Amino acid sequence: MKEYERNLFAINGISGMLLLTILLLSIVVFLTIKSISVQKNNAKNFYMIKNAHLIKKISIQNAKHIVLVK
């Protein structure tokens, strides 16, 4: 690296580290807020399992046994 290319505020220096840290923290905050809102919306959706004795161990028909309660 040449002497004139060394810069304290280059994108690979302190400013790059701070930019990356702010970016990562903003992603974490966004995903946390989004997950809390999804949890709040789905906490009101209750379900019942109908005919539990007919559920097979491996079957794609098992989804028909779940009924939403309103």
PDB file of N, CA, C and O in Angstrom:
ATOM      1  N   MET A   1       0.847  -1.174   0.000  1.00  0.00           N
ATOM      2  CA  MET A   1       0.000   0.000   0.000  1.00  0.00           C
ATOM      3  C   MET A   1       0.889   1.233   0.000  1.00  0.00           C
ATOM      4  O   MET A   1       1.858   1.323   0.754  1.00  0.00           O
ATOM      5  N   LYS A   2       0.545   2.159  -0.844  1.00  0.00           N
ATOM      6  CA  LYS A   2       1.346   3.376  -0.948  1.00  0.00           C
ATOM      7  C   LYS A   2       0.975   4.338   0.169  1.00  0.00           C
ATOM      8  O   LYS A   2      -0.131   4.288   0.708  1.00  0.00           O
ATOM      9  N   GLU A   3       1.878   5.179   0.497  1.00  0.00           N
ATOM     10  CA  GLU A   3       1.697   6.088   1.630  1.00  0.00           C
ATOM     11  C   GLU A   3       0.517   7.029   1.428  1.00  0.00           C
ATOM     12  O   GLU A   3      -0.190   7.330   2.390  1.00  0.00           O
ATOM     13  N   TYR A   4       0.285   7.502   0.211  1.00  0.00           N
ATOM     14  CA  TYR A   4      -0.800   8.444  -0.021  1.00  0.00           C
ATOM     15  C   TYR A   4      -2.169   7.755  -0.084  1.00  0.00           C
ATOM     16  O   TYR A   4      -3.197   8.432  -0.056  1.00  0.00           O
ATOM     17  N   GLU A   5      -2.197   6.409  -0.170  1.00  0.00           N
ATOM     18  CA  GLU A   5      -3.452   5.675  -0.192  1.00  0.00           C
ATOM     19  C   GLU A   5      -3.958   5.359   1.210  1.00  0.00           C
ATOM     20  O   GLU A   5      -5.104   4.941   1.373  1.00  0.00           O
ATOM     21  N   ARG A   6      -3.138   5.550   2.200  1.00  0.00           N
ATOM     22  CA  ARG A   6      -3.541   5.251   3.568  1.00  0.00           C
ATOM     23  C   ARG A   6      -4.392   6.397   4.090  1.00  0.00           C
ATOM     24  O   ARG A   6      -3.944   7.542   4.150  1.00  0.00           O
ATOM     25  N   ASN A   7      -5.597   6.082   4.457  1.00  0.00           N
ATOM     26  CA  ASN A   7      -6.530   7.097   4.904  1.00  0.00           C
ATOM     27  C   ASN A   7      -7.260   6.559   6.126  1.00  0.00           C
ATOM     28  O   ASN A   7      -7.729   5.420   6.126  1.00  0.00           O
ATOM     29  N   LEU A   8      -7.353   7.370   7.154  1.00  0.00           N
ATOM     30  CA  LEU A   8      -8.024   6.946   8.378  1.00  0.00           C
ATOM     31  C   LEU A   8      -9.508   6.714   8.146  1.00  0.00           C
ATOM     32  O   LEU A   8     -10.106   5.834   8.766  1.00  0.00           O
ATOM     33  N   PHE A   9     -10.110   7.504   7.251  1.00  0.00           N
ATOM     34  CA  PHE A   9     -11.547   7.417   7.021  1.00  0.00           C
ATOM     35  C   PHE A   9     -11.881   6.735   5.697  1.00  0.00           C
ATOM     36  O   PHE A   9     -12.915   7.028   5.097  1.00  0.00           O
ATOM     37  N   ALA A  10     -11.039   5.851   5.247  1.00  0.00           N
ATOM     38  CA  ALA A  10     -11.337   5.075   4.049  1.00  0.00           C
ATOM     39  C   ALA A  10     -12.414   4.051   4.382  1.00  0.00           C
ATOM     40  O   ALA A  10     -12.673   3.770   5.552  1.00  0.00           O
ATOM     41  N   ILE A  11     -13.028   3.504   3.365  1.00  0.00           N
ATOM     42  CA  ILE A  11     -14.139   2.578   3.597  1.00  0.00           C
ATOM     43  C   ILE A  11     -13.664   1.304   4.307  1.00  0.00           C
ATOM     44  O   ILE A  11     -14.477   0.607   4.914  1.00  0.00           O
ATOM     45  N   ASN A  12     -12.397   0.995   4.245  1.00  0.00           N
ATOM     46  CA  ASN A  12     -11.878  -0.169   4.939  1.00  0.00           C
ATOM     47  C   ASN A  12     -11.223   0.211   6.265  1.00  0.00           C
ATOM     48  O   ASN A  12     -10.526  -0.606   6.868  1.00  0.00           O
ATOM     49  N   GLY A  13     -11.436   1.414   6.712  1.00  0.00           N
ATOM     50  CA  GLY A  13     -10.854   1.854   7.975  1.00  0.00           C
ATOM     51  C   GLY A  13     -11.922   1.946   9.057  1.00  0.00           C
ATOM     52  O   GLY A  13     -12.829   1.116   9.126  1.00  0.00           O
ATOM     53  N   ILE A  14     -11.801   2.956   9.890  1.00  0.00           N
ATOM     54  CA  ILE A  14     -12.739   3.137  11.000  1.00  0.00           C
ATOM     55  C   ILE A  14     -14.143   3.403  10.496  1.00  0.00           C
ATOM     56  O   ILE A  14     -15.107   2.863  11.038  1.00  0.00           O
ATOM     57  N   SER A  15     -14.275   4.233   9.459  1.00  0.00           N
ATOM     58  CA  SER A  15     -15.612   4.543   8.950  1.00  0.00           C
ATOM     59  C   SER A  15     -16.275   3.313   8.350  1.00  0.00           C
ATOM     60  O   SER A  15     -17.486   3.139   8.484  1.00  0.00           O
ATOM     61  N   GLY A  16     -15.513   2.471   7.702  1.00  0.00           N
ATOM     62  CA  GLY A  16     -16.063   1.227   7.169  1.00  0.00           C
ATOM     63  C   GLY A  16     -16.561   0.316   8.271  1.00  0.00           C
ATOM     64  O   GLY A  16     -17.613  -0.308   8.136  1.00  0.00           O
ATOM     65  N   MET A  17     -15.812   0.233   9.361  1.00  0.00           N
ATOM     66  CA  MET A  17     -16.226  -0.582  10.494  1.00  0.00           C
ATOM     67  C   MET A  17     -17.501  -0.021  11.118  1.00  0.00           C
ATOM     68  O   MET A  17     -18.421  -0.770  11.444  1.00  0.00           O
ATOM     69  N   LEU A  18     -17.550   1.311  11.282  1.00  0.00           N
ATOM     70  CA  LEU A  18     -18.745   1.922  11.863  1.00  0.00           C
ATOM     71  C   LEU A  18     -19.949   1.777  10.943  1.00  0.00           C
ATOM     72  O   LEU A  18     -21.062   1.538  11.412  1.00  0.00           O
ATOM     73  N   LEU A  19     -19.737   1.920   9.644  1.00  0.00           N
ATOM     74  CA  LEU A  19     -20.822   1.753   8.684  1.00  0.00           C
ATOM     75  C   LEU A  19     -21.366   0.329   8.727  1.00  0.00           C
ATOM     76  O   LEU A  19     -22.580   0.131   8.719  1.00  0.00           O
ATOM     77  N   LEU A  20     -20.497  -0.641   8.770  1.00  0.00           N
ATOM     78  CA  LEU A  20     -20.913  -2.032   8.843  1.00  0.00           C
ATOM     79  C   LEU A  20     -21.626  -2.326  10.152  1.00  0.00           C
ATOM     80  O   LEU A  20     -22.623  -3.047  10.161  1.00  0.00           O
ATOM     81  N   THR A  21     -21.136  -1.785  11.251  1.00  0.00           N
ATOM     82  CA  THR A  21     -21.778  -1.991  12.554  1.00  0.00           C
ATOM     83  C   THR A  21     -23.179  -1.397  12.574  1.00  0.00           C
ATOM     84  O   THR A  21     -24.116  -2.027  13.065  1.00  0.00           O
ATOM     85  N   ILE A  22     -23.325  -0.193  12.043  1.00  0.00           N
ATOM     86  CA  ILE A  22     -24.645   0.448  11.993  1.00  0.00           C
ATOM     87  C   ILE A  22     -25.581  -0.341  11.085  1.00  0.00           C
ATOM     88  O   ILE A  22     -26.760  -0.505  11.400  1.00  0.00           O
ATOM     89  N   LEU A  23     -25.067  -0.824   9.973  1.00  0.00           N
ATOM     90  CA  LEU A  23     -25.882  -1.623   9.060  1.00  0.00           C
ATOM     91  C   LEU A  23     -26.354  -2.910   9.722  1.00  0.00           C
ATOM     92  O   LEU A  23     -27.531  -3.256   9.629  1.00  0.00           O
ATOM     93  N   LEU A  24     -25.466  -3.612  10.379  1.00  0.00           N
ATOM     94  CA  LEU A  24     -25.836  -4.863  11.046  1.00  0.00           C
ATOM     95  C   LEU A  24     -26.823  -4.629  12.184  1.00  0.00           C
ATOM     96  O   LEU A  24     -27.769  -5.400  12.351  1.00  0.00           O
ATOM     97  N   LEU A  25     -26.612  -3.579  12.965  1.00  0.00           N
ATOM     98  CA  LEU A  25     -27.543  -3.279  14.055  1.00  0.00           C
ATOM     99  C   LEU A  25     -28.908  -2.879  13.529  1.00  0.00           C
ATOM    100  O   LEU A  25     -29.922  -3.229  14.132  1.00  0.00           O
ATOM    101  N   SER A  26     -28.960  -2.161  12.428  1.00  0.00           N
ATOM    102  CA  SER A  26     -30.255  -1.793  11.860  1.00  0.00           C
ATOM    103  C   SER A  26     -30.993  -3.017  11.325  1.00  0.00           C
ATOM    104  O   SER A  26     -32.217  -3.098  11.432  1.00  0.00           O
ATOM    105  N   ILE A  27     -30.266  -3.961  10.754  1.00  0.00           N
ATOM    106  CA  ILE A  27     -30.897  -5.210  10.307  1.00  0.00           C
ATOM    107  C   ILE A  27     -31.441  -5.988  11.483  1.00  0.00           C
ATOM    108  O   ILE A  27     -32.547  -6.525  11.406  1.00  0.00           O
ATOM    109  N   VAL A  28     -30.697  -6.061  12.563  1.00  0.00           N
ATOM    110  CA  VAL A  28     -31.154  -6.772  13.757  1.00  0.00           C
ATOM    111  C   VAL A  28     -32.400  -6.106  14.340  1.00  0.00           C
ATOM    112  O   VAL A  28     -33.345  -6.796  14.723  1.00  0.00           O
ATOM    113  N   VAL A  29     -32.411  -4.786  14.410  1.00  0.00           N
ATOM    114  CA  VAL A  29     -33.571  -4.067  14.939  1.00  0.00           C
ATOM    115  C   VAL A  29     -34.782  -4.287  14.041  1.00  0.00           C
ATOM    116  O   VAL A  29     -35.882  -4.525  14.540  1.00  0.00           O
ATOM    117  N   PHE A  30     -34.599  -4.211  12.725  1.00  0.00           N
ATOM    118  CA  PHE A  30     -35.711  -4.428  11.801  1.00  0.00           C
ATOM    119  C   PHE A  30     -36.284  -5.825  11.952  1.00  0.00           C
ATOM    120  O   PHE A  30     -37.502  -5.980  12.039  1.00  0.00           O
ATOM    121  N   LEU A  31     -35.439  -6.846  11.985  1.00  0.00           N
ATOM    122  CA  LEU A  31     -35.924  -8.219  12.110  1.00  0.00           C
ATOM    123  C   LEU A  31     -36.585  -8.466  13.460  1.00  0.00           C
ATOM    124  O   LEU A  31     -37.545  -9.232  13.537  1.00  0.00           O
ATOM    125  N   THR A  32     -36.097  -7.840  14.520  1.00  0.00           N
ATOM    126  CA  THR A  32     -36.714  -7.986  15.836  1.00  0.00           C
ATOM    127  C   THR A  32     -38.102  -7.377  15.857  1.00  0.00           C
ATOM    128  O   THR A  32     -39.041  -7.991  16.366  1.00  0.00           O
ATOM    129  N   ILE A  33     -38.245  -6.178  15.311  1.00  0.00           N
ATOM    130  CA  ILE A  33     -39.556  -5.523  15.268  1.00  0.00           C
ATOM    131  C   ILE A  33     -40.519  -6.325  14.404  1.00  0.00           C
ATOM    132  O   ILE A  33     -41.687  -6.483  14.758  1.00  0.00           O
ATOM    133  N   LYS A  34     -40.043  -6.825  13.288  1.00  0.00           N
ATOM    134  CA  LYS A  34     -40.894  -7.619  12.395  1.00  0.00           C
ATOM    135  C   LYS A  34     -41.327  -8.916  13.069  1.00  0.00           C
ATOM    136  O   LYS A  34     -42.485  -9.314  12.935  1.00  0.00           O
ATOM    137  N   SER A  35     -40.431  -9.585  13.786  1.00  0.00           N
ATOM    138  CA  SER A  35     -40.791 -10.838  14.444  1.00  0.00           C
ATOM    139  C   SER A  35     -41.775 -10.617  15.584  1.00  0.00           C
ATOM    140  O   SER A  35     -42.645 -11.455  15.819  1.00  0.00           O
ATOM    141  N   ILE A  36     -41.650  -9.506  16.292  1.00  0.00           N
ATOM    142  CA  ILE A  36     -42.602  -9.205  17.359  1.00  0.00           C
ATOM    143  C   ILE A  36     -43.984  -8.943  16.779  1.00  0.00           C
ATOM    144  O   ILE A  36     -44.983  -9.387  17.344  1.00  0.00           O
ATOM    145  N   SER A  37     -44.056  -8.232  15.666  1.00  0.00           N
ATOM    146  CA  SER A  37     -45.362  -7.964  15.060  1.00  0.00           C
ATOM    147  C   SER A  37     -45.998  -9.244  14.514  1.00  0.00           C
ATOM    148  O   SER A  37     -47.213  -9.416  14.616  1.00  0.00           O
ATOM    149  N   VAL A  38     -45.207 -10.131  13.946  1.00  0.00           N
ATOM    150  CA  VAL A  38     -45.734 -11.406  13.457  1.00  0.00           C
ATOM    151  C   VAL A  38     -46.239 -12.243  14.624  1.00  0.00           C
ATOM    152  O   VAL A  38     -47.285 -12.882  14.521  1.00  0.00           O
ATOM    153  N   GLN A  39     -45.510 -12.245  15.725  1.00  0.00           N
ATOM    154  CA  GLN A  39     -45.932 -13.005  16.901  1.00  0.00           C
ATOM    155  C   GLN A  39     -47.237 -12.465  17.469  1.00  0.00           C
ATOM    156  O   GLN A  39     -48.107 -13.240  17.865  1.00  0.00           O
ATOM    157  N   LYS A  40     -47.382 -11.140  17.513  1.00  0.00           N
ATOM    158  CA  LYS A  40     -48.618 -10.540  18.021  1.00  0.00           C
ATOM    159  C   LYS A  40     -49.806 -10.887  17.142  1.00  0.00           C
ATOM    160  O   LYS A  40     -50.895 -11.157  17.647  1.00  0.00           O
ATOM    161  N   ASN A  41     -49.605 -10.882  15.830  1.00  0.00           N
ATOM    162  CA  ASN A  41     -50.704 -11.196  14.916  1.00  0.00           C
ATOM    163  C   ASN A  41     -51.111 -12.663  14.984  1.00  0.00           C
ATOM    164  O   ASN A  41     -52.296 -12.980  14.889  1.00  0.00           O
ATOM    165  N   ASN A  42     -50.155 -13.548  15.146  1.00  0.00           N
ATOM    166  CA  ASN A  42     -50.466 -14.969  15.151  1.00  0.00           C
ATOM    167  C   ASN A  42     -50.827 -15.504  16.528  1.00  0.00           C
ATOM    168  O   ASN A  42     -51.273 -16.646  16.641  1.00  0.00           O
ATOM    169  N   ALA A  43     -50.650 -14.724  17.557  1.00  0.00           N
ATOM    170  CA  ALA A  43     -51.017 -15.178  18.896  1.00  0.00           C
ATOM    171  C   ALA A  43     -52.534 -15.246  19.059  1.00  0.00           C
ATOM    172  O   ALA A  43     -53.029 -15.869  19.999  1.00  0.00           O
ATOM    173  N   LYS A  44     -53.266 -14.618  18.162  1.00  0.00           N
ATOM    174  CA  LYS A  44     -54.725 -14.612  18.230  1.00  0.00           C
ATOM    175  C   LYS A  44     -55.350 -15.720  17.388  1.00  0.00           C
ATOM    176  O   LYS A  44     -56.568 -15.896  17.418  1.00  0.00           O
ATOM    177  N   ASN A  45     -54.551 -16.465  16.644  1.00  0.00           N
ATOM    178  CA  ASN A  45     -55.059 -17.539  15.781  1.00  0.00           C
ATOM    179  C   ASN A  45     -54.938 -18.877  16.510  1.00  0.00           C
ATOM    180  O   ASN A  45     -53.875 -19.498  16.518  1.00  0.00           O
ATOM    181  N   PHE A  46     -56.034 -19.308  17.115  1.00  0.00           N
ATOM    182  CA  PHE A  46     -56.040 -20.579  17.833  1.00  0.00           C
ATOM    183  C   PHE A  46     -56.485 -21.688  16.886  1.00  0.00           C
ATOM    184  O   PHE A  46     -57.193 -21.438  15.911  1.00  0.00           O
ATOM    185  N   TYR A  47     -56.071 -22.892  17.179  1.00  0.00           N
ATOM    186  CA  TYR A  47     -56.462 -24.019  16.336  1.00  0.00           C
ATOM    187  C   TYR A  47     -56.772 -25.230  17.207  1.00  0.00           C
ATOM    188  O   TYR A  47     -56.338 -25.326  18.355  1.00  0.00           O
ATOM    189  N   MET A  48     -57.540 -26.156  16.622  1.00  0.00           N
ATOM    190  CA  MET A  48     -57.863 -27.431  17.273  1.00  0.00           C
ATOM    191  C   MET A  48     -57.453 -28.553  16.335  1.00  0.00           C
ATOM    192  O   MET A  48     -57.397 -28.368  15.119  1.00  0.00           O
ATOM    193  N   ILE A  49     -57.170 -29.703  16.896  1.00  0.00           N
ATOM    194  CA  ILE A  49     -56.852 -30.881  16.100  1.00  0.00           C
ATOM    195  C   ILE A  49     -58.067 -31.797  16.140  1.00  0.00           C
ATOM    196  O   ILE A  49     -58.452 -32.296  17.197  1.00  0.00           O
ATOM    197  N   LYS A  50     -58.663 -32.007  14.973  1.00  0.00           N
ATOM    198  CA  LYS A  50     -59.835 -32.875  14.848  1.00  0.00           C
ATOM    199  C   LYS A  50     -59.379 -34.275  14.458  1.00  0.00           C
ATOM    200  O   LYS A  50     -58.439 -34.432  13.679  1.00  0.00           O
ATOM    201  N   ASN A  51     -60.029 -35.266  14.987  1.00  0.00           N
ATOM    202  CA  ASN A  51     -59.761 -36.680  14.670  1.00  0.00           C
ATOM    203  C   ASN A  51     -58.282 -37.023  14.847  1.00  0.00           C
ATOM    204  O   ASN A  51     -57.628 -37.494  13.916  1.00  0.00           O
ATOM    205  N   ALA A  52     -57.778 -36.785  16.030  1.00  0.00           N
ATOM    206  CA  ALA A  52     -56.355 -37.016  16.290  1.00  0.00           C
ATOM    207  C   ALA A  52     -55.971 -38.490  16.156  1.00  0.00           C
ATOM    208  O   ALA A  52     -54.810 -38.804  15.894  1.00  0.00           O
ATOM    209  N   HIS A  53     -56.919 -39.377  16.330  1.00  0.00           N
ATOM    210  CA  HIS A  53     -56.603 -40.803  16.224  1.00  0.00           C
ATOM    211  C   HIS A  53     -56.381 -41.236  14.770  1.00  0.00           C
ATOM    212  O   HIS A  53     -55.861 -42.327  14.532  1.00  0.00           O
ATOM    213  N   LEU A  54     -56.762 -40.410  13.799  1.00  0.00           N
ATOM    214  CA  LEU A  54     -56.564 -40.749  12.389  1.00  0.00           C
ATOM    215  C   LEU A  54     -55.260 -40.186  11.810  1.00  0.00           C
ATOM    216  O   LEU A  54     -54.946 -40.422  10.643  1.00  0.00           O
ATOM    217  N   ILE A  55     -54.512 -39.451  12.615  1.00  0.00           N
ATOM    218  CA  ILE A  55     -53.272 -38.865  12.126  1.00  0.00           C
ATOM    219  C   ILE A  55     -52.217 -39.955  11.976  1.00  0.00           C
ATOM    220  O   ILE A  55     -51.970 -40.740  12.892  1.00  0.00           O
ATOM    221  N   LYS A  56     -51.604 -39.980  10.798  1.00  0.00           N
ATOM    222  CA  LYS A  56     -50.560 -40.961  10.525  1.00  0.00           C
ATOM    223  C   LYS A  56     -49.194 -40.337  10.800  1.00  0.00           C
ATOM    224  O   LYS A  56     -49.058 -39.116  10.871  1.00  0.00           O
ATOM    225  N   LYS A  57     -48.195 -41.187  10.952  1.00  0.00           N
ATOM    226  CA  LYS A  57     -46.863 -40.698  11.288  1.00  0.00           C
ATOM    227  C   LYS A  57     -46.277 -39.847  10.158  1.00  0.00           C
ATOM    228  O   LYS A  57     -45.761 -38.757  10.403  1.00  0.00           O
ATOM    229  N   ILE A  58     -46.355 -40.337   8.943  1.00  0.00           N
ATOM    230  CA  ILE A  58     -45.837 -39.596   7.791  1.00  0.00           C
ATOM    231  C   ILE A  58     -46.955 -39.550   6.752  1.00  0.00           C
ATOM    232  O   ILE A  58     -47.257 -40.548   6.098  1.00  0.00           O
ATOM    233  N   SER A  59     -47.560 -38.376   6.616  1.00  0.00           N
ATOM    234  CA  SER A  59     -48.628 -38.219   5.645  1.00  0.00           C
ATOM    235  C   SER A  59     -48.825 -36.737   5.343  1.00  0.00           C
ATOM    236  O   SER A  59     -48.721 -35.891   6.230  1.00  0.00           O
ATOM    237  N   ILE A  60     -49.108 -36.439   4.087  1.00  0.00           N
ATOM    238  CA  ILE A  60     -49.399 -35.048   3.736  1.00  0.00           C
ATOM    239  C   ILE A  60     -50.847 -34.701   4.054  1.00  0.00           C
ATOM    240  O   ILE A  60     -51.231 -33.534   3.968  1.00  0.00           O
ATOM    241  N   GLN A  61     -51.638 -35.667   4.409  1.00  0.00           N
ATOM    242  CA  GLN A  61     -53.044 -35.436   4.748  1.00  0.00           C
ATOM    243  C   GLN A  61     -53.217 -34.959   6.190  1.00  0.00           C
ATOM    244  O   GLN A  61     -54.330 -34.626   6.597  1.00  0.00           O
ATOM    245  N   ASN A  62     -52.144 -34.923   6.958  1.00  0.00           N
ATOM    246  CA  ASN A  62     -52.235 -34.507   8.360  1.00  0.00           C
ATOM    247  C   ASN A  62     -52.650 -33.051   8.513  1.00  0.00           C
ATOM    248  O   ASN A  62     -53.192 -32.676   9.553  1.00  0.00           O
ATOM    249  N   ALA A  63     -52.415 -32.236   7.520  1.00  0.00           N
ATOM    250  CA  ALA A  63     -52.772 -30.818   7.599  1.00  0.00           C
ATOM    251  C   ALA A  63     -54.282 -30.621   7.630  1.00  0.00           C
ATOM    252  O   ALA A  63     -54.760 -29.585   8.093  1.00  0.00           O
ATOM    253  N   LYS A  64     -55.028 -31.590   7.150  1.00  0.00           N
ATOM    254  CA  LYS A  64     -56.495 -31.473   7.152  1.00  0.00           C
ATOM    255  C   LYS A  64     -57.081 -31.608   8.552  1.00  0.00           C
ATOM    256  O   LYS A  64     -58.238 -31.249   8.768  1.00  0.00           O
ATOM    257  N   HIS A  65     -56.317 -32.109   9.494  1.00  0.00           N
ATOM    258  CA  HIS A  65     -56.802 -32.298  10.853  1.00  0.00           C
ATOM    259  C   HIS A  65     -56.725 -31.026  11.696  1.00  0.00           C
ATOM    260  O   HIS A  65     -57.298 -30.967  12.784  1.00  0.00           O
ATOM    261  N   ILE A  66     -56.031 -30.030  11.206  1.00  0.00           N
ATOM    262  CA  ILE A  66     -55.895 -28.758  11.936  1.00  0.00           C
ATOM    263  C   ILE A  66     -56.998 -27.814  11.483  1.00  0.00           C
ATOM    264  O   ILE A  66     -57.123 -27.500  10.300  1.00  0.00           O
ATOM    265  N   VAL A  67     -57.808 -27.361  12.462  1.00  0.00           N
ATOM    266  CA  VAL A  67     -58.931 -26.475  12.169  1.00  0.00           C
ATOM    267  C   VAL A  67     -58.750 -25.215  13.003  1.00  0.00           C
ATOM    268  O   VAL A  67     -58.531 -25.284  14.213  1.00  0.00           O
ATOM    269  N   LEU A  68     -58.845 -24.042  12.331  1.00  0.00           N
ATOM    270  CA  LEU A  68     -58.735 -22.771  13.047  1.00  0.00           C
ATOM    271  C   LEU A  68     -60.000 -22.504  13.843  1.00  0.00           C
ATOM    272  O   LEU A  68     -61.110 -22.704  13.349  1.00  0.00           O
ATOM    273  N   VAL A  69     -59.826 -22.049  15.082  1.00  0.00           N
ATOM    274  CA  VAL A  69     -60.934 -21.701  15.955  1.00  0.00           C
ATOM    275  C   VAL A  69     -61.086 -20.195  15.918  1.00  0.00           C
ATOM    276  O   VAL A  69     -60.120 -19.458  16.118  1.00  0.00           O
ATOM    277  N   LYS A  70     -62.301 -19.741  15.663  1.00  0.00           N
ATOM    278  CA  LYS A  70     -62.505 -18.284  15.590  1.00  0.00           C
ATOM    279  C   LYS A  70     -63.412 -17.813  16.681  1.00  0.00           C
ATOM    280  O   LYS A  70     -63.695 -16.618  16.776  1.00  0.00           O
TER     281      LYS A  70
END
